[in-house]
Each structure stands twice: as structure tokens, then as C-alpha cells.
Amino acid sequence: MKKIVVLLIALSISAVANAENFTIGGGPMGNIFIVDARPELGPGVGGYLYFDYRWSPQISTQFNVIVTTEDGEGISNGDNGIEFLGIPTINLKYYLLSSESHWDPYLMAGIGIYAISEGTTSNGTFALGFGADAGLGLDYYLTEKWSFGLAGSFRSIGLIDDTSGNNNGTAIFPFSMAGNVGFHF
């Protein structure tokens, strides 16, 4: 963990020194849960904010904060208002085109810390864990400073939902779809 913190600080210092190739942005996000798990969650919507540093013409690192609201379904029916959080998630993005274009498609893979909050029913829904994602996206540059984009990613997340020693864990598998508006500086 200390190595990750040192690496992030070093990247931040070098990025600020160069002061270019940054993007900040955000947009709407929705989740569809591919595999039923505990809690069984229905499709939900929310949003995300991101900070991206493009440290090479074809590679960037993106830091995200994700918040969506899901309602329970199936065995979790009636447990509504469950917050799905990704704070933080980190993606490495590989841009497919090496020449400048208004269109900028990419592949991405990343890791993150995820949580599910307790919903309207107090039944031990809260869980915290670690996950990975892989996906693809497309940005379109309106100007040098402004872009909008679409992305989709599949997440595999392992969660611990009981710390009393009962060895309770769960996993969720959302497919996340996102739109964004980005400001480049």
C-alpha cells in the first residue's frame, strides 16, 4: 500500500510540473448486474467524476469516484435505495489511434475499492471489497478543450459483508455504462 501511495504522489508531482494532458470530467452512469448475487440488485443509475492524466500519446491513467443507486430485486425485493460506490477506482487506458483525430477509441482495465450501502431494509446489506474491471470507450473531441464520450466496462467485485468471523463474503458482477463530458488542460 505504501508503494502505491508513493507512486501516486510521484505521478502527481511530475504531472503538475508538466501541467498539460490533464482531463477532468464526469457524467451519468448506469449498472446492469449480470450475475445474481446477495444482495440481488436491479439496474440502477447515478454518476461519476474523473481525473485523467494522459502521460503518453496512447496511454493514460484515470482516477474515478462512482456513485449509483440500486433497488433490490428477487430475494432482495423491497430493499431499495442501495448505494453502489467505487471510491476510488483507477483505470489504465490504451488509446487505439496513434494519430490525432476527433474520434479517440480506447481499451481500459483497472482496479478499485467498492462498497454497497445498507438499503431501506436493515438486513446487513453493507459490504466493502476490492474489484477489477475491463472495458472499452470512445471520446469525441468537440474542440481542443472539450470532449464527450461513452464507455462500457464489466466489473468483477469481491465483497466482505460480515466482519464477525462468520467468513461471509459475496461478489457482484455489474456491467457499467457511462457517458461523460471532459475538460482538457
C-alpha positions in Angstrom: 0.0 0.0 0.0 2.9 2.4 0.8 4.4 1.7 -2.6 1.1 2.6 -4.3 0.8 5.9 -2.3 4.4 6.8 -3.2 3.8 6.0 -6.8 0.6 8.2 -6.9 2.4 11.1 -5.2 5.3 10.9 -7.7 2.9 10.8 -10.6 1.0 13.7 -9.3 4.2 15.8 -8.7 5.5 15.1 -12.2 2.1 15.7 -13.8 1.8 19.1 -12.1 5.3 20.1 -13.2 4.3 19.5 -16.8 0.8 20.9 -16.4 -0.6 19.5 -19.6 -2.5 16.4 -20.8 -5.0 16.6 -17.9 -8.7 16.0 -18.1 -11.4 16.5 -15.5 -15.0 15.5 -16.1 -18.0 13.5 -15.2 -21.3 12.2 -16.3 -24.1 9.7 -15.9 -23.6 6.0 -15.2 -25.8 3.0 -15.1 -25.3 -0.6 -13.9 -26.9 -3.8 -15.1 -26.0 -6.7 -12.8 -25.0 -9.7 -15.0 -25.0 -12.5 -12.3 -27.5 -12.6 -9.4 -25.7 -12.3 -6.0 -26.5 -11.3 -2.5 -27.9 -8.7 -2.4 -29.7 -9.2 -5.7 -29.6 -5.8 -7.3 -31.7 -4.4 -10.2 -30.5 -1.9 -12.8 -29.5 1.5 -11.3 -28.4 4.9 -12.3 -26.1 7.5 -10.8 -22.9 9.3 -11.9 -19.2 9.6 -11.7 -16.4 12.1 -11.6 -12.9 11.5 -13.0 -9.4 12.9 -13.3 -7.3 11.7 -16.2 -3.6 12.2 -16.9 -2.5 11.2 -20.4 1.2 10.6 -19.9 1.9 9.3 -23.4 0.1 9.7 -26.8 -1.6 6.3 -26.4 -1.7 5.7 -22.6 -3.4 7.5 -19.7 -4.3 6.8 -16.1 -7.8 7.8 -14.9 -9.0 8.1 -11.3 -12.8 7.8 -10.7 -15.4 8.3 -8.0 -18.6 6.3 -8.8 -22.0 6.6 -7.0 -25.1 4.8 -8.3 -28.4 3.9 -6.6 -29.8 0.4 -7.0 -33.0 -1.2 -5.8 -33.2 -4.8 -4.7 -35.0 -7.4 -6.8 -35.6 -11.2 -6.5 -34.5 -12.3 -3.0 -33.7 -8.7 -2.1 -37.0 -7.2 -3.3 -38.1 -4.3 -1.2 -34.6 -3.4 -0.1 -34.4 -0.1 -2.1 -32.0 2.8 -2.1 -28.8 0.8 -2.0 -25.8 2.9 -2.9 -23.1 1.3 -5.1 -19.9 3.1 -4.6 -16.5 2.9 -6.2 -14.1 5.2 -4.2 -11.6 5.3 -5.8 -11.2 3.3 -8.9 -8.2 3.5 -11.2 -8.1 2.6 -14.9 -5.2 2.4 -17.3 -6.4 3.4 -20.7 -4.8 2.4 -24.1 -5.9 4.6 -27.0 -6.1 2.7 -30.3 -5.3 5.5 -32.7 -1.8 6.9 -32.7 -2.6 9.9 -34.9 -4.7 12.9 -33.9 -8.4 12.6 -34.7 -11.7 13.9 -33.3 -12.5 10.3 -32.5 -10.4 8.7 -29.8 -11.3 5.0 -29.1 -9.7 3.2 -26.2 -9.4 0.0 -24.2 -9.3 0.1 -20.4 -8.6 -2.1 -17.4 -8.4 -1.2 -13.7 -8.9 -1.9 -10.1 -10.9 -0.2 -7.3 -12.3 -0.2 -3.8 -16.1 -0.8 -3.8 -18.8 -0.6 -1.3 -22.6 -1.3 -1.1 -24.6 0.6 1.5 -27.4 -0.6 3.6 -30.7 0.0 1.8 -34.2 0.7 3.2 -34.2 -2.7 4.9 -31.8 -3.3 7.8 -30.6 -6.7 6.8 -26.8 -6.5 6.6 -26.5 -5.3 3.0 -23.5 -3.2 3.7 -20.3 -4.7 2.2 -16.8 -3.5 1.3 -14.3 -5.0 -1.1 -11.9 -4.9 -4.0 -12.6 -5.4 -7.7 -11.3 -5.2 -11.2 -12.8 -4.0 -14.4 -12.2 -4.2 -18.2 -13.9 -2.3 -20.9 -13.8 0.0 -23.9 -14.8 3.5 -24.7 -14.9 6.3 -27.3 -14.2 10.0 -26.8 -15.1 12.6 -29.4 -13.3 16.0 -29.3 -15.6 18.9 -30.0 -12.7 21.3 -29.5 -9.1 21.0 -28.2 -10.5 21.7 -24.7 -13.9 19.9 -24.7 -14.9 16.3 -25.4 -17.7 13.9 -24.7 -17.6 10.2 -24.6 -19.3 6.8 -24.0 -17.8 3.8 -22.2 -18.8 0.3 -21.1 -17.0 -1.9 -18.6 -17.5 -5.2 -16.9 -16.6 -5.3 -13.2 -15.9 -8.3 -11.0 -16.0 -7.3 -7.3 -15.5 -9.4 -4.2 -17.1 -8.0 -1.1 -16.9 -8.8 2.6 -20.3 -8.3 4.3 -19.6 -9.6 7.8 -16.6 -9.0 10.0 -17.8 -11.1 12.9 -15.7 -14.0 11.9 -18.5 -15.9 10.1 -16.5 -15.8 6.9 -19.3 -14.2 5.0 -18.5 -12.8 1.6 -20.3 -12.1 -1.6 -19.5 -11.0 -5.2 -21.2 -8.7 -7.6 -20.7 -8.5 -11.4 -22.1 -5.3 -12.8 -21.8 -4.1 -16.4 -21.4 -0.3 -16.2 -22.4 2.1 -19.0 -21.2 5.7 -18.8 -21.3 8.9 -20.7 -19.1 11.9 -19.9 -18.1 15.4 -20.7 -14.4 16.2 -20.3 -12.4 19.4 -20.0 -8.8 19.1 -21.2 -6.0 21.3 -19.9 
